[in-house]
Amino acid sequence: MNFNLQRLRYERLSRKKSQKEMAEALGVGRTTYYKKENGDIKISVEEFAIILKELGIPQRKAGIFFVKDVDDWEIAWRCWR
């Protein structure tokens, strides 16, 4: 499973939250938040919980941020069948 950073950005923008607001909620600078949202710096579990709260997303819906890794051969197999 991989964390979907594009989904994080989409959810933030759809709720009209700025990177600055998210950074303040996490207690970091805007540049640091930018790097987290773009994958340059990892997001900790604790930070993810704060992000969910700030975006108003219940923890039970946290799965929307995760995508299953699918190998190329599996994609080819599904398309072939």
C-alpha positions, 0 to 999 in steps of 0.5 A: 500500500502506498500513501496517495499524496495527490489525494491529500492535495485534492482533499485539502484544496476541495476544503479550501485549506491553504498549505499555511493553515495545514502547516500551522495545524502540524506546528511546522512551516509552510515549506515543510508542509509543502515538502510533506505533501509532495513526498519529499518528507514523510508524514508521521502517523501522528501528523496524519491524524492531525491532517484528518482532523484539520480536513474534517475527515473521520479516521474510519475514512482514512483508507481513501488516502491509500492505494494498493500497489499493483504489479505490471504483470497483474494489470496485463493479466486482468486486461488479457482475461 
